[in-house]
């Protein structure tokens, strides 16, 4: 028998908010048939990953939650953890060796390291040390440098430039460079850094 929508929603809520005791209680009453139920395209495991609730992640995986599933936008649990930015959660997911972080493409055809460029510099650095490819582009032609510039994270931009991999002059499908993106977002410090490195 499949779980009711109401029970599935309760499990998602508990996973999102870090209520480990509630998650255990729900699982004890419903069994494992609820592990991969979806609310708005996401499983409980995806919700726990996005919110950085590692203890819940570990519990769900120990009970048999499917780590290979993706959401409606094609994001997997590593993408979601990278958007969330909890580095210990990202490390745990990486330890599972369940996701190829250079081949998996999520929302807007972004890799997990591109997802982390949403403002999570420490996660970007971790993924780069593990071999993440920072030369890839998304559906909009944005490089990871474009994405970091959109957020205005000077430290992350400086780190990406230090890798000597990302083309500072690369243009996305709108014809914009990373410096153009930073200008448009009003991130003056990032613009000055890029110009000092030769950006147009």
C-alpha positions as CSV (number, residue, x, y, z in Angstrom):
1,X,0.0,0.0,0.0
2,X,1.4,3.4,-0.9
3,X,1.6,6.1,1.7
4,X,-1.1,8.9,1.8
5,X,-0.3,12.3,0.4
6,X,-0.7,13.8,3.9
7,X,1.8,11.4,5.5
8,X,4.3,12.1,2.6
9,X,3.9,15.8,3.2
10,X,4.6,15.3,7.0
11,X,7.7,13.4,6.2
12,X,8.9,16.1,3.8
13,X,8.3,18.7,6.4
14,X,10.2,16.8,9.0
15,X,13.1,16.3,6.6
16,X,13.2,19.9,5.6
17,X,13.2,21.2,9.1
18,X,15.6,18.7,10.7
19,X,13.2,16.9,12.9
20,X,15.0,13.6,13.1
21,X,12.7,12.2,15.8
22,X,9.6,12.9,13.7
23,X,11.3,11.2,10.7
24,X,12.0,8.1,12.7
25,X,8.4,8.0,14.0
26,X,6.9,8.4,10.6
27,X,9.2,5.7,9.2
28,X,8.4,3.3,12.1
29,X,4.7,3.6,11.3
30,X,4.8,3.6,7.5
31,X,7.8,1.5,6.7
32,X,10.2,2.0,3.7
33,X,7.4,2.4,1.1
34,X,7.4,6.1,1.9
35,X,11.1,6.7,1.4
36,X,10.8,7.9,-2.2
37,X,7.4,9.6,-2.2
38,X,7.4,13.0,-3.9
39,X,6.1,16.4,-3.0
40,X,6.6,19.0,-5.7
41,X,8.9,16.6,-7.5
42,X,11.2,16.1,-4.6
43,X,11.8,13.0,-2.4
44,X,12.4,13.3,1.4
45,X,16.1,12.6,0.7
46,X,16.3,15.5,-1.7
47,X,14.7,17.8,0.8
48,X,17.1,16.8,3.6
49,X,20.0,17.3,1.2
50,X,18.9,20.8,0.2
51,X,18.5,21.8,3.8
52,X,21.8,20.2,4.9
53,X,20.2,17.8,7.4
54,X,23.0,15.2,7.3
55,X,21.7,13.0,10.2
56,X,18.3,12.7,8.4
57,X,20.2,11.9,5.1
58,X,22.1,9.1,6.8
59,X,18.9,7.7,8.3
60,X,17.0,7.7,5.0
61,X,19.9,6.2,3.1
62,X,20.3,3.5,5.8
63,X,16.6,2.6,5.3
64,X,17.0,2.3,1.6
65,X,16.2,5.7,0.1
66,X,17.2,5.9,-3.6
67,X,20.2,8.2,-4.0
68,X,20.0,8.1,-7.8
69,X,16.7,9.9,-8.2
70,X,16.5,13.4,-9.6
71,X,13.9,16.2,-9.1
72,X,11.7,17.8,-11.7
73,X,14.5,20.1,-12.7
74,X,16.9,17.1,-13.0
75,X,18.8,18.2,-9.8
76,X,20.2,15.2,-7.8
77,X,21.0,15.2,-4.1
78,X,24.5,16.6,-4.7
79,X,23.1,19.6,-6.7
80,X,20.6,20.3,-3.9
81,X,23.2,20.0,-1.2
82,X,25.4,22.4,-3.2
83,X,22.6,24.9,-3.5
84,X,22.1,24.6,0.3
85,X,25.8,25.1,1.0
86,X,26.2,22.9,4.1
87,X,29.7,21.6,3.5
88,X,29.5,18.6,5.8
89,X,26.4,17.4,4.0
90,X,28.2,17.8,0.6
91,X,31.2,15.8,2.0
92,X,28.9,13.0,3.1
93,X,27.1,12.8,-0.3
94,X,30.5,12.8,-2.0
95,X,31.6,9.9,0.3
96,X,28.7,7.8,-1.1
97,X,30.3,7.8,-4.6
98,X,26.7,7.8,-6.0
99,X,27.0,10.9,-8.2
100,X,29.4,11.8,-11.0
101,X,29.7,15.5,-10.3
102,X,31.1,16.3,-13.8
103,X,28.5,14.4,-15.8
104,X,25.4,15.1,-13.8
105,X,23.5,18.1,-15.1
106,X,20.6,19.6,-13.2
107,X,18.5,22.8,-13.5
108,X,19.6,24.9,-16.5
109,X,22.1,22.1,-17.4
110,X,24.3,23.0,-14.4
111,X,26.8,20.7,-12.7
112,X,26.9,20.6,-8.9
113,X,29.9,22.9,-8.8
114,X,27.9,25.4,-10.8
115,X,25.1,25.0,-8.3
116,X,27.5,25.8,-5.5
117,X,28.6,29.0,-7.3
118,X,25.2,30.3,-6.2
119,X,27.0,31.7,-3.2
120,X,28.7,28.8,-1.5
121,X,32.5,29.4,-2.0
122,X,33.7,26.7,0.4
123,X,31.7,24.1,-1.4
124,X,33.1,25.3,-4.8
125,X,36.6,24.9,-3.3
126,X,35.8,21.4,-2.0
127,X,34.5,20.2,-5.3
128,X,37.4,21.6,-7.2
129,X,39.8,19.7,-4.9
130,X,37.8,16.6,-5.7
131,X,38.2,17.2,-9.5
132,X,35.1,19.2,-10.5
133,X,35.4,20.6,-14.0
134,X,35.1,24.4,-13.9
135,X,35.4,24.8,-17.6
136,X,31.8,23.7,-18.4
137,X,28.9,26.0,-19.4
138,X,25.2,25.9,-18.7
139,X,22.2,26.3,-21.0
140,X,22.7,30.0,-21.1
141,X,26.4,29.8,-21.9
142,X,27.3,30.9,-18.5
143,X,30.6,29.7,-17.0
144,X,31.1,29.2,-13.3
145,X,32.7,32.6,-13.3
146,X,29.5,34.2,-14.7
147,X,27.6,32.5,-11.9
148,X,30.0,33.6,-9.2
149,X,29.9,37.2,-10.5
150,X,26.1,37.2,-10.4
151,X,26.4,36.5,-6.7
152,X,29.1,39.1,-6.1
153,X,31.3,36.8,-4.1
154,X,34.8,38.4,-4.4
155,X,36.6,35.6,-2.6
156,X,35.0,32.9,-4.9
157,X,35.8,35.0,-8.0
158,X,39.4,35.3,-6.9
159,X,39.6,31.6,-6.2
160,X,38.3,30.7,-9.7
161,X,40.7,33.1,-11.4
162,X,43.6,31.5,-9.5
163,X,42.8,28.2,-11.2
164,X,43.8,29.6,-14.6
165,X,41.1,27.4,-16.2
166,X,38.1,29.7,-16.7
167,X,38.3,32.1,-19.6
168,X,37.8,35.6,-18.2
169,X,36.7,36.8,-21.6
170,X,34.1,34.1,-22.2
171,X,30.8,35.3,-23.4
172,X,27.4,33.8,-22.6
173,X,24.5,33.5,-25.1
174,X,23.6,37.1,-24.4
175,X,27.1,38.1,-25.4
176,X,28.0,39.1,-21.8
177,X,31.3,38.5,-20.1
178,X,31.6,37.7,-16.4
179,X,32.5,41.4,-15.8
180,X,29.3,42.4,-17.7
181,X,27.3,40.2,-15.3
182,X,29.0,41.8,-12.3
183,X,28.4,45.3,-13.6
184,X,24.7,44.5,-14.3
185,X,24.3,43.2,-10.7
186,X,26.1,46.2,-9.2
187,X,29.1,44.3,-7.8
188,X,31.7,47.0,-8.1
189,X,34.4,45.1,-6.1
190,X,34.1,42.1,-8.4
191,X,34.2,44.3,-11.5
192,X,37.4,46.0,-10.2
193,X,39.0,42.6,-9.5
194,X,38.2,41.3,-13.0
195,X,39.4,44.5,-14.7
196,X,42.6,44.3,-12.8
197,X,43.0,40.8,-14.3
198,X,42.5,42.0,-17.8
199,X,38.7,41.7,-18.2
200,X,37.1,44.0,-20.8
